[in-house]
Every structure is written in C-alpha cells, then in structure tokens.
Amino acid sequence: MKVALLGGSFNPPHVGHLMAASYVHATQGVDAVWLMPTFHHPFGKQLEPFEARVRMCEALCRETSGWLQTSLVERELGGGGRTVDTLAYLVERHPDTRFSLIIGSDILRDLPQWKDFDRIQRMAHVTVLYRAGYPAPDTVGPPLAEVSSTQVRDQLARGLEPSELVPSAVLQVARDEGLYGLRGPR
C-alpha cells in the first residue's frame, strides 16, 4: 500500500488542505492520504485542542470517498510533533506500506529547523507541492489555493465566516464546539 502523509496543525483544516490531498491522490499513485494533526506544535504555536482539530479533519475527510483519512499517530506518540519521529514510528508499525510526505513549497524555508530531514528523506519520498505565492524548484502541480489557517482565523476573529475557504462540515464542527469564537447552529 502507498500512503501519502499530510501533517499540520489543521487549525482549522481548509480547502487548501483538501485540494493538496486531492491532487496527490489523483496524480501521485497513492492509495490513501492520511491527515496527521500535530499533537503539540514543535515551534510552540497556540492550537485548538487536539480532539477538536481531529473532529474537524474527520469532517474534511467525509468530503471524499474514503481515500482521505485522519491519523491519530501524533496523539499515540504524545511527543513534540517532530516529523522524523512520527515517520520512524509509522515505518516500523506499517512495514508493508510505502510512505510519502507532502509538504508545501512555503515550508521549504523552515526545513533547516526540522530535526533530521535527511533521515526523513530516506524513510519517505518527499513531495513538494507548489503553494501559490511560494515558487520553488522541483515542486509538483499547479499553484494551490492561496489560503492558510492563519488567514481563516483572522477572518473569524473579525466576525467574518470564511465559507469559501473552509468546507461547511468543518465550519459546523467549529460552531458546535465553539471554536474560534463561533457559536450555535447554522
């Protein structure tokens, strides 16, 4: 089995995540894409609770026909969200699975801060997607949507509902749980 891993804070998940996962599933010969919400952000970002972000990711996964799934591996490890540790655990736990790691071209500048990136590349094929606004060599695909979780949170903080940036099922989970200042049914 071939599985592509898409990690992140997913705070909240948005259409850019769905587009990235869909593109990789459609073009990179993988059987599944696993969303891996970070349990604790390695660079100390403030996050909504892990379980709430998992529920939002599961809502995003329902937009697909089963190939997109949410992995709880970061909670199982309980660690600091280091990709190399997560990947080593998955490779050991799933010896018959070939993993690839999806990153956006916007992440390339952060790679020097990642622990053991050379080891990550030995354990998994790294697929760098072209994120709009961040051109880089060796990226695959067309520029993905210019959307970020930070942009979504900023809109929510201003009282705007980003319904064109976040799938309705994800917004409903956020409303039901009172995340990002959202309240009540819609």
Secondary structure by P-SEA (a helix, b strand, c coil): cbbbbbbcccccccaaaaaaaaaaaacccccbbbbbcccccccccccccaaaaaaaaaaaaacccccbbbbcccccccccccaaaaaaaaaaacccbbbbbbbccccccccccccaaaaaaaacccccccccccccccccccccccccaaaaaaaaaacccccccccaaaaaaaaaaccccccccc
